[in-house]
Amino acid sequence: MNFDWHYFFSLFIKLPAYVPITLLMAILSMILAIFIGGFLTSLQLSTIAPLRGFAHFYISLFRGMPTLVQLFIIFYGLPQIFPALRGLSAFVAVVVGLGFKQASYLAEIFRAAVNSVDKGQIEAGQSLNISRTKLFLNVVLPQATINALPATGNTFVSLVKETSLAFTLGLTELFGDGKLIAGQSFKYFETYLAVGIIYWLLITIYTWLQHLLENSLQTPYRRTAHVINQSKEPFSEHRTEASLKTH
């Protein structure tokens, strides 16, 4: 096997220069997807049938269409219908395309997270005449956020990798730069292996940060559970001693 180790390690100096634009596209697309996904979730939970129907249609359309096709429609197709979009940059097209695409997945994640919250808590709050807005912000949203975080993190991981499709629109990012380097050197294995390792390192670092965030968000609930358990222990010990004396 003729593997050029020197060339392989030199790539870790050249390729990281395009990591910032890769992360910027992923972050902006994720922010857009979160806003649209949250809006679609509100439509899904609405009591108005046409709104629910629109949300279901959107989710079905964007989940069922390949990402690359959507990017081509936005970048090449829409300017033919709307002349004002002829100056649309590839960067904006990628952010919008990926954001609209991932919003369809986040909408389902958010809906499931909201429905996973115990309905008894909401009923208890309503019995105390607490407004629906306060119940959602103070009871439902914090718990739904924790429940949705793992799946939302997986969506962001997929989004980082999907930014590699930006090269098809002429935008040079991490994968695009690797493709250009490989075409010039003809050392495809070393180049694409280095690109894959850099993607893997990015995902590993993000996964570690996500775990830290999950632990920090779950800390108050762990403390509450610990206090409840401590309050139950004296009561259980008292009952045990009383039962022993009785017998």
ChimeraX commands (.cxc) that place a marker at each C-alpha (Angstrom):
marker #1 position 0.00,0.00,0.00 radius 0.5
marker #1 position 1.46,3.34,-1.10 radius 0.5
marker #1 position 0.15,5.65,1.61 radius 0.5
marker #1 position 1.81,9.06,1.81 radius 0.5
marker #1 position 1.90,9.78,5.54 radius 0.5
marker #1 position 3.69,13.11,5.13 radius 0.5
marker #1 position 1.05,14.35,2.70 radius 0.5
marker #1 position -1.71,12.97,4.93 radius 0.5
marker #1 position -0.58,14.89,8.02 radius 0.5
marker #1 position 0.02,18.06,5.99 radius 0.5
marker #1 position -3.69,18.08,5.13 radius 0.5
marker #1 position -4.57,18.77,8.78 radius 0.5
marker #1 position -2.92,22.16,8.31 radius 0.5
marker #1 position -4.68,23.03,5.03 radius 0.5
marker #1 position -8.21,21.66,5.54 radius 0.5
marker #1 position -9.13,23.31,8.90 radius 0.5
marker #1 position -9.12,26.70,7.15 radius 0.5
marker #1 position -12.59,25.82,5.79 radius 0.5
marker #1 position -13.99,24.52,9.08 radius 0.5
marker #1 position -15.38,27.95,10.12 radius 0.5
marker #1 position -17.57,28.33,7.03 radius 0.5
marker #1 position -18.79,24.74,7.47 radius 0.5
marker #1 position -19.77,25.40,11.09 radius 0.5
marker #1 position -21.29,28.79,10.21 radius 0.5
marker #1 position -23.56,27.21,7.60 radius 0.5
marker #1 position -24.58,24.47,10.03 radius 0.5
marker #1 position -25.28,26.86,12.92 radius 0.5
marker #1 position -27.30,29.34,10.85 radius 0.5
marker #1 position -29.26,26.52,9.24 radius 0.5
marker #1 position -29.95,25.04,12.68 radius 0.5
marker #1 position -31.19,28.35,14.05 radius 0.5
marker #1 position -33.54,28.72,11.08 radius 0.5
marker #1 position -34.69,25.12,11.46 radius 0.5
marker #1 position -35.45,25.60,15.17 radius 0.5
marker #1 position -37.63,28.64,14.52 radius 0.5
marker #1 position -39.50,27.02,11.64 radius 0.5
marker #1 position -39.75,23.70,13.49 radius 0.5
marker #1 position -41.20,25.43,16.55 radius 0.5
marker #1 position -43.75,27.23,14.38 radius 0.5
marker #1 position -44.74,23.97,12.69 radius 0.5
marker #1 position -45.10,22.32,16.09 radius 0.5
marker #1 position -47.52,25.04,17.19 radius 0.5
marker #1 position -49.54,24.38,14.03 radius 0.5
marker #1 position -49.55,20.64,14.70 radius 0.5
marker #1 position -50.86,21.18,18.21 radius 0.5
marker #1 position -53.49,23.66,17.02 radius 0.5
marker #1 position -57.18,22.86,17.20 radius 0.5
marker #1 position -57.68,24.34,13.72 radius 0.5
marker #1 position -57.69,21.56,11.13 radius 0.5
marker #1 position -56.33,23.59,8.13 radius 0.5
marker #1 position -53.30,24.65,10.19 radius 0.5
marker #1 position -52.58,21.06,11.17 radius 0.5
marker #1 position -53.02,20.02,7.55 radius 0.5
marker #1 position -50.49,22.62,6.36 radius 0.5
marker #1 position -47.96,21.44,8.93 radius 0.5
marker #1 position -48.40,17.80,7.92 radius 0.5
marker #1 position -48.06,18.72,4.24 radius 0.5
marker #1 position -44.86,20.69,4.88 radius 0.5
marker #1 position -43.32,17.88,6.92 radius 0.5
marker #1 position -44.25,15.24,4.37 radius 0.5
marker #1 position -42.92,17.31,1.44 radius 0.5
marker #1 position -39.54,18.24,2.88 radius 0.5
marker #1 position -38.89,14.87,4.50 radius 0.5
marker #1 position -39.75,13.03,1.30 radius 0.5
marker #1 position -37.58,15.08,-1.07 radius 0.5
marker #1 position -33.78,14.57,-1.30 radius 0.5
marker #1 position -31.75,17.42,0.18 radius 0.5
marker #1 position -29.74,17.93,-3.00 radius 0.5
marker #1 position -32.91,18.32,-5.05 radius 0.5
marker #1 position -34.18,20.97,-2.65 radius 0.5
marker #1 position -30.91,22.89,-2.88 radius 0.5
marker #1 position -31.05,22.82,-6.67 radius 0.5
marker #1 position -34.69,24.02,-6.65 radius 0.5
marker #1 position -33.81,26.96,-4.39 radius 0.5
marker #1 position -30.58,27.96,-6.14 radius 0.5
marker #1 position -31.37,27.20,-9.79 radius 0.5
marker #1 position -35.16,26.87,-9.97 radius 0.5
marker #1 position -36.59,29.73,-7.91 radius 0.5
marker #1 position -34.63,32.48,-9.75 radius 0.5
marker #1 position -36.37,31.41,-12.98 radius 0.5
marker #1 position -39.78,31.97,-11.39 radius 0.5
marker #1 position -38.84,34.97,-9.24 radius 0.5
marker #1 position -36.33,37.20,-11.08 radius 0.5
marker #1 position -35.57,39.08,-7.85 radius 0.5
marker #1 position -33.78,35.94,-6.59 radius 0.5
marker #1 position -31.28,35.82,-9.45 radius 0.5
marker #1 position -28.61,37.37,-7.25 radius 0.5
marker #1 position -29.12,34.75,-4.53 radius 0.5
marker #1 position -25.76,33.58,-3.23 radius 0.5
marker #1 position -24.88,29.92,-2.83 radius 0.5
marker #1 position -24.28,30.46,0.89 radius 0.5
marker #1 position -27.80,31.81,1.49 radius 0.5
marker #1 position -29.31,29.06,-0.68 radius 0.5
marker #1 position -27.56,26.37,1.36 radius 0.5
marker #1 position -28.59,27.89,4.70 radius 0.5
marker #1 position -32.21,28.28,3.62 radius 0.5
marker #1 position -32.38,24.86,1.97 radius 0.5
marker #1 position -30.87,22.97,4.90 radius 0.5
marker #1 position -32.87,25.01,7.41 radius 0.5
marker #1 position -36.20,24.29,5.72 radius 0.5
marker #1 position -35.26,20.63,5.35 radius 0.5
marker #1 position -34.24,20.03,8.96 radius 0.5
marker #1 position -37.25,21.99,10.24 radius 0.5
marker #1 position -39.46,19.14,9.05 radius 0.5
marker #1 position -37.58,16.73,11.34 radius 0.5
marker #1 position -37.40,19.12,14.29 radius 0.5
marker #1 position -41.16,19.72,14.12 radius 0.5
marker #1 position -41.78,16.04,14.82 radius 0.5
marker #1 position -39.13,16.01,17.56 radius 0.5
marker #1 position -40.62,19.06,19.27 radius 0.5
marker #1 position -44.17,17.70,18.99 radius 0.5
marker #1 position -43.17,14.42,20.60 radius 0.5
marker #1 position -41.27,16.27,23.35 radius 0.5
marker #1 position -44.27,18.44,24.21 radius 0.5
marker #1 position -46.61,15.44,24.25 radius 0.5
marker #1 position -44.22,13.56,26.54 radius 0.5
marker #1 position -44.79,16.05,29.37 radius 0.5
marker #1 position -47.15,14.65,32.00 radius 0.5
marker #1 position -50.62,16.04,31.34 radius 0.5
marker #1 position -51.38,15.87,35.07 radius 0.5
marker #1 position -49.04,18.80,35.67 radius 0.5
marker #1 position -50.95,20.91,33.17 radius 0.5
marker #1 position -54.30,19.93,34.68 radius 0.5
marker #1 position -53.00,20.79,38.15 radius 0.5
marker #1 position -51.89,24.21,36.94 radius 0.5
marker #1 position -55.23,24.85,35.26 radius 0.5
marker #1 position -57.03,23.94,38.47 radius 0.5
marker #1 position -55.04,26.72,40.15 radius 0.5
marker #1 position -56.16,29.19,37.44 radius 0.5
marker #1 position -52.63,29.53,36.02 radius 0.5
marker #1 position -52.70,30.87,32.46 radius 0.5
marker #1 position -51.84,28.58,29.56 radius 0.5
marker #1 position -48.92,30.82,28.61 radius 0.5
marker #1 position -47.33,30.57,32.05 radius 0.5
marker #1 position -47.92,26.82,32.13 radius 0.5
marker #1 position -46.22,26.39,28.80 radius 0.5
marker #1 position -43.24,28.61,29.60 radius 0.5
marker #1 position -42.67,27.41,33.18 radius 0.5
marker #1 position -43.84,23.79,33.10 radius 0.5
marker #1 position -44.05,22.35,29.60 radius 0.5
marker #1 position -41.18,24.11,27.81 radius 0.5
marker #1 position -38.37,23.30,30.31 radius 0.5
marker #1 position -39.25,19.59,30.39 radius 0.5
marker #1 position -39.88,19.42,26.64 radius 0.5
marker #1 position -36.50,21.04,26.00 radius 0.5
marker #1 position -34.70,18.35,27.98 radius 0.5
marker #1 position -36.68,15.60,26.27 radius 0.5
marker #1 position -36.00,17.02,22.79 radius 0.5
marker #1 position -32.31,17.81,23.27 radius 0.5
marker #1 position -30.81,14.39,22.35 radius 0.5
marker #1 position -32.77,14.08,19.10 radius 0.5
marker #1 position -32.19,17.75,18.30 radius 0.5
marker #1 position -28.47,17.19,18.77 radius 0.5
marker #1 position -28.59,14.29,16.34 radius 0.5
marker #1 position -30.28,16.57,13.83 radius 0.5
marker #1 position -27.44,19.07,14.15 radius 0.5
marker #1 position -24.91,16.27,13.62 radius 0.5
marker #1 position -26.66,15.36,10.38 radius 0.5
marker #1 position -26.76,19.03,9.43 radius 0.5
marker #1 position -22.99,19.42,9.82 radius 0.5
marker #1 position -22.43,16.52,7.46 radius 0.5
marker #1 position -25.04,17.75,4.97 radius 0.5
marker #1 position -23.13,21.01,4.54 radius 0.5
marker #1 position -20.84,18.98,2.26 radius 0.5
marker #1 position -23.58,19.30,-0.38 radius 0.5
marker #1 position -22.78,23.02,-0.64 radius 0.5
marker #1 position -19.97,22.13,-3.03 radius 0.5
marker #1 position -22.55,21.19,-5.67 radius 0.5
marker #1 position -23.62,24.85,-5.74 radius 0.5
marker #1 position -20.05,26.06,-6.23 radius 0.5
marker #1 position -19.45,26.94,-2.58 radius 0.5
marker #1 position -16.10,25.79,-1.19 radius 0.5
marker #1 position -16.30,24.41,2.35 radius 0.5
marker #1 position -14.52,21.56,4.13 radius 0.5
marker #1 position -15.52,18.79,1.74 radius 0.5
marker #1 position -15.28,21.07,-1.30 radius 0.5
marker #1 position -11.74,22.05,-0.40 radius 0.5
marker #1 position -10.83,18.41,0.07 radius 0.5
marker #1 position -12.27,17.57,-3.33 radius 0.5
marker #1 position -10.20,20.30,-4.98 radius 0.5
marker #1 position -7.02,19.18,-3.22 radius 0.5
marker #1 position -7.63,15.56,-4.17 radius 0.5
marker #1 position -8.16,16.54,-7.81 radius 0.5
marker #1 position -4.85,18.38,-7.87 radius 0.5
marker #1 position -2.73,15.75,-6.09 radius 0.5
marker #1 position -4.56,12.60,-7.23 radius 0.5
marker #1 position -4.12,11.29,-3.67 radius 0.5
marker #1 position -7.77,10.61,-3.08 radius 0.5
marker #1 position -7.51,8.13,-0.23 radius 0.5
marker #1 position -5.29,10.31,1.96 radius 0.5
marker #1 position -7.34,13.43,1.25 radius 0.5
marker #1 position -10.81,12.01,1.83 radius 0.5
marker #1 position -9.61,10.10,4.90 radius 0.5
marker #1 position -8.33,13.37,6.38 radius 0.5
marker #1 position -11.63,15.09,5.54 radius 0.5
marker #1 position -13.57,12.29,7.21 radius 0.5
marker #1 position -11.42,12.45,10.35 radius 0.5
marker #1 position -11.93,16.22,10.64 radius 0.5
marker #1 position -15.71,15.76,10.38 radius 0.5
marker #1 position -15.47,13.02,13.02 radius 0.5
marker #1 position -13.50,15.30,15.37 radius 0.5
marker #1 position -16.06,18.08,14.95 radius 0.5
marker #1 position -18.92,15.73,15.76 radius 0.5
marker #1 position -17.04,14.27,18.74 radius 0.5
marker #1 position -16.42,17.71,20.23 radius 0.5
marker #1 position -20.04,18.71,19.69 radius 0.5
marker #1 position -21.32,15.48,21.27 radius 0.5
marker #1 position -19.19,16.15,24.35 radius 0.5
marker #1 position -20.57,19.70,24.62 radius 0.5
marker #1 position -24.10,18.40,24.21 radius 0.5
marker #1 position -23.61,15.94,27.08 radius 0.5
marker #1 position -22.40,18.80,29.29 radius 0.5
marker #1 position -25.50,20.81,28.39 radius 0.5
marker #1 position -27.83,17.88,29.08 radius 0.5
marker #1 position -26.25,17.29,32.49 radius 0.5
marker #1 position -26.52,20.98,33.41 radius 0.5
marker #1 position -30.19,21.11,32.42 radius 0.5
marker #1 position -31.04,17.91,34.30 radius 0.5
marker #1 position -29.27,18.98,37.51 radius 0.5
marker #1 position -32.29,20.83,39.03 radius 0.5
marker #1 position -34.52,17.80,38.42 radius 0.5
marker #1 position -31.97,15.49,40.03 radius 0.5
marker #1 position -31.86,17.73,43.09 radius 0.5
marker #1 position -35.64,17.77,43.31 radius 0.5
marker #1 position -35.78,13.98,43.09 radius 0.5
marker #1 position -33.09,13.72,45.76 radius 0.5
marker #1 position -35.02,16.02,48.12 radius 0.5
marker #1 position -38.22,14.03,47.56 radius 0.5
marker #1 position -36.44,10.77,48.29 radius 0.5
marker #1 position -34.93,12.20,51.47 radius 0.5
marker #1 position -38.33,13.42,52.64 radius 0.5
marker #1 position -39.77,9.94,52.13 radius 0.5
marker #1 position -37.04,8.11,54.06 radius 0.5
marker #1 position -38.00,9.26,57.62 radius 0.5
marker #1 position -41.62,8.49,56.88 radius 0.5
marker #1 position -40.80,4.96,55.68 radius 0.5
marker #1 position -38.47,4.35,58.63 radius 0.5
marker #1 position -41.18,5.53,61.05 radius 0.5
marker #1 position -43.71,3.15,59.49 radius 0.5
marker #1 position -41.21,0.28,59.67 radius 0.5
marker #1 position -40.49,0.90,63.36 radius 0.5
marker #1 position -44.20,1.18,64.13 radius 0.5
marker #1 position -44.95,-2.07,62.37 radius 0.5
marker #1 position -42.15,-3.84,64.28 radius 0.5
marker #1 position -43.52,-2.59,67.61 radius 0.5
marker #1 position -47.00,-3.73,66.67 radius 0.5
marker #1 position -45.79,-7.21,65.89 radius 0.5
marker link #1:1,2 radius 0.2
marker link #1:2,3 radius 0.2
marker link #1:3,4 radius 0.2
marker link #1:4,5 radius 0.2
marker link #1:5,6 radius 0.2
marker link #1:6,7 radius 0.2
marker link #1:7,8 radius 0.2
marker link #1:8,9 radius 0.2
marker link #1:9,10 radius 0.2
marker link #1:10,11 radius 0.2
marker link #1:11,12 radius 0.2
marker link #1:12,13 radius 0.2
marker link #1:13,14 radius 0.2
marker link #1:14,15 radius 0.2
marker link #1:15,16 radius 0.2
marker link #1:16,17 radius 0.2
marker link #1:17,18 radius 0.2
marker link #1:18,19 radius 0.2
marker link #1:19,20 radius 0.2
marker link #1:20,21 radius 0.2
marker link #1:21,22 radius 0.2
marker link #1:22,23 radius 0.2
marker link #1:23,24 radius 0.2
marker link #1:24,25 radius 0.2
marker link #1:25,26 radius 0.2
marker link #1:26,27 radius 0.2
marker link #1:27,28 radius 0.2
marker link #1:28,29 radius 0.2
marker link #1:29,30 radius 0.2
marker link #1:30,31 radius 0.2
marker link #1:31,32 radius 0.2
marker link #1:32,33 radius 0.2
marker link #1:33,34 radius 0.2
marker link #1:34,35 radius 0.2
marker link #1:35,36 radius 0.2
marker link #1:36,37 radius 0.2
marker link #1:37,38 radius 0.2
marker link #1:38,39 radius 0.2
marker link #1:39,40 radius 0.2
marker link #1:40,41 radius 0.2
marker link #1:41,42 radius 0.2
marker link #1:42,43 radius 0.2
marker link #1:43,44 radius 0.2
marker link #1:44,45 radius 0.2
marker link #1:45,46 radius 0.2
marker link #1:46,47 radius 0.2
marker link #1:47,48 radius 0.2
marker link #1:48,49 radius 0.2
marker link #1:49,50 radius 0.2
marker link #1:50,51 radius 0.2
marker link #1:51,52 radius 0.2
marker link #1:52,53 radius 0.2
marker link #1:53,54 radius 0.2
marker link #1:54,55 radius 0.2
marker link #1:55,56 radius 0.2
marker link #1:56,57 radius 0.2
marker link #1:57,58 radius 0.2
marker link #1:58,59 radius 0.2
marker link #1:59,60 radius 0.2
marker link #1:60,61 radius 0.2
marker link #1:61,62 radius 0.2
marker link #1:62,63 radius 0.2
marker link #1:63,64 radius 0.2
marker link #1:64,65 radius 0.2
marker link #1:65,66 radius 0.2
marker link #1:66,67 radius 0.2
marker link #1:67,68 radius 0.2
marker link #1:68,69 radius 0.2
marker link #1:69,70 radius 0.2
marker link #1:70,71 radius 0.2
marker link #1:71,72 radius 0.2
marker link #1:72,73 radius 0.2
marker link #1:73,74 radius 0.2
marker link #1:74,75 radius 0.2
marker link #1:75,76 radius 0.2
marker link #1:76,77 radius 0.2
marker link #1:77,78 radius 0.2
marker link #1:78,79 radius 0.2
marker link #1:79,80 radius 0.2
marker link #1:80,81 radius 0.2
marker link #1:81,82 radius 0.2
marker link #1:82,83 radius 0.2
marker link #1:83,84 radius 0.2
marker link #1:84,85 radius 0.2
marker link #1:85,86 radius 0.2
marker link #1:86,87 radius 0.2
marker link #1:87,88 radius 0.2
marker link #1:88,89 radius 0.2
marker link #1:89,90 radius 0.2
marker link #1:90,91 radius 0.2
marker link #1:91,92 radius 0.2
marker link #1:92,93 radius 0.2
marker link #1:93,94 radius 0.2
marker link #1:94,95 radius 0.2
marker link #1:95,96 radius 0.2
marker link #1:96,97 radius 0.2
marker link #1:97,98 radius 0.2
marker link #1:98,99 radius 0.2
marker link #1:99,100 radius 0.2
marker link #1:100,101 radius 0.2
marker link #1:101,102 radius 0.2
marker link #1:102,103 radius 0.2
marker link #1:103,104 radius 0.2
marker link #1:104,105 radius 0.2
marker link #1:105,106 radius 0.2
marker link #1:106,107 radius 0.2
marker link #1:107,108 radius 0.2
marker link #1:108,109 radius 0.2
marker link #1:109,110 radius 0.2
marker link #1:110,111 radius 0.2
marker link #1:111,112 radius 0.2
marker link #1:112,113 radius 0.2
marker link #1:113,114 radius 0.2
marker link #1:114,115 radius 0.2
marker link #1:115,116 radius 0.2
marker link #1:116,117 radius 0.2
marker link #1:117,118 radius 0.2
marker link #1:118,119 radius 0.2
marker link #1:119,120 radius 0.2
marker link #1:120,121 radius 0.2
marker link #1:121,122 radius 0.2
marker link #1:122,123 radius 0.2
marker link #1:123,124 radius 0.2
marker link #1:124,125 radius 0.2
marker link #1:125,126 radius 0.2
marker link #1:126,127 radius 0.2
marker link #1:127,128 radius 0.2
marker link #1:128,129 radius 0.2
marker link #1:129,130 radius 0.2
marker link #1:130,131 radius 0.2
marker link #1:131,132 radius 0.2
marker link #1:132,133 radius 0.2
marker link #1:133,134 radius 0.2
marker link #1:134,135 radius 0.2
marker link #1:135,136 radius 0.2
marker link #1:136,137 radius 0.2
marker link #1:137,138 radius 0.2
marker link #1:138,139 radius 0.2
marker link #1:139,140 radius 0.2
marker link #1:140,141 radius 0.2
marker link #1:141,142 radius 0.2
marker link #1:142,143 radius 0.2
marker link #1:143,144 radius 0.2
marker link #1:144,145 radius 0.2
marker link #1:145,146 radius 0.2
marker link #1:146,147 radius 0.2
marker link #1:147,148 radius 0.2
marker link #1:148,149 radius 0.2
marker link #1:149,150 radius 0.2
marker link #1:150,151 radius 0.2
marker link #1:151,152 radius 0.2
marker link #1:152,153 radius 0.2
marker link #1:153,154 radius 0.2
marker link #1:154,155 radius 0.2
marker link #1:155,156 radius 0.2
marker link #1:156,157 radius 0.2
marker link #1:157,158 radius 0.2
marker link #1:158,159 radius 0.2
marker link #1:159,160 radius 0.2
marker link #1:160,161 radius 0.2
marker link #1:161,162 radius 0.2
marker link #1:162,163 radius 0.2
marker link #1:163,164 radius 0.2
marker link #1:164,165 radius 0.2
marker link #1:165,166 radius 0.2
marker link #1:166,167 radius 0.2
marker link #1:167,168 radius 0.2
marker link #1:168,169 radius 0.2
marker link #1:169,170 radius 0.2
marker link #1:170,171 radius 0.2
marker link #1:171,172 radius 0.2
marker link #1:172,173 radius 0.2
marker link #1:173,174 radius 0.2
marker link #1:174,175 radius 0.2
marker link #1:175,176 radius 0.2
marker link #1:176,177 radius 0.2
marker link #1:177,178 radius 0.2
marker link #1:178,179 radius 0.2
marker link #1:179,180 radius 0.2
marker link #1:180,181 radius 0.2
marker link #1:181,182 radius 0.2
marker link #1:182,183 radius 0.2
marker link #1:183,184 radius 0.2
marker link #1:184,185 radius 0.2
marker link #1:185,186 radius 0.2
marker link #1:186,187 radius 0.2
marker link #1:187,188 radius 0.2
marker link #1:188,189 radius 0.2
marker link #1:189,190 radius 0.2
marker link #1:190,191 radius 0.2
marker link #1:191,192 radius 0.2
marker link #1:192,193 radius 0.2
marker link #1:193,194 radius 0.2
marker link #1:194,195 radius 0.2
marker link #1:195,196 radius 0.2
marker link #1:196,197 radius 0.2
marker link #1:197,198 radius 0.2
marker link #1:198,199 radius 0.2
marker link #1:199,200 radius 0.2
marker link #1:200,201 radius 0.2
marker link #1:201,202 radius 0.2
marker link #1:202,203 radius 0.2
marker link #1:203,204 radius 0.2
marker link #1:204,205 radius 0.2
marker link #1:205,206 radius 0.2
marker link #1:206,207 radius 0.2
marker link #1:207,208 radius 0.2
marker link #1:208,209 radius 0.2
marker link #1:209,210 radius 0.2
marker link #1:210,211 radius 0.2
marker link #1:211,212 radius 0.2
marker link #1:212,213 radius 0.2
marker link #1:213,214 radius 0.2
marker link #1:214,215 radius 0.2
marker link #1:215,216 radius 0.2
marker link #1:216,217 radius 0.2
marker link #1:217,218 radius 0.2
marker link #1:218,219 radius 0.2
marker link #1:219,220 radius 0.2
marker link #1:220,221 radius 0.2
marker link #1:221,222 radius 0.2
marker link #1:222,223 radius 0.2
marker link #1:223,224 radius 0.2
marker link #1:224,225 radius 0.2
marker link #1:225,226 radius 0.2
marker link #1:226,227 radius 0.2
marker link #1:227,228 radius 0.2
marker link #1:228,229 radius 0.2
marker link #1:229,230 radius 0.2
marker link #1:230,231 radius 0.2
marker link #1:231,232 radius 0.2
marker link #1:232,233 radius 0.2
marker link #1:233,234 radius 0.2
marker link #1:234,235 radius 0.2
marker link #1:235,236 radius 0.2
marker link #1:236,237 radius 0.2
marker link #1:237,238 radius 0.2
marker link #1:238,239 radius 0.2
marker link #1:239,240 radius 0.2
marker link #1:240,241 radius 0.2
marker link #1:241,242 radius 0.2
marker link #1:242,243 radius 0.2
marker link #1:243,244 radius 0.2
marker link #1:244,245 radius 0.2
marker link #1:245,246 radius 0.2
marker link #1:246,247 radius 0.2
view
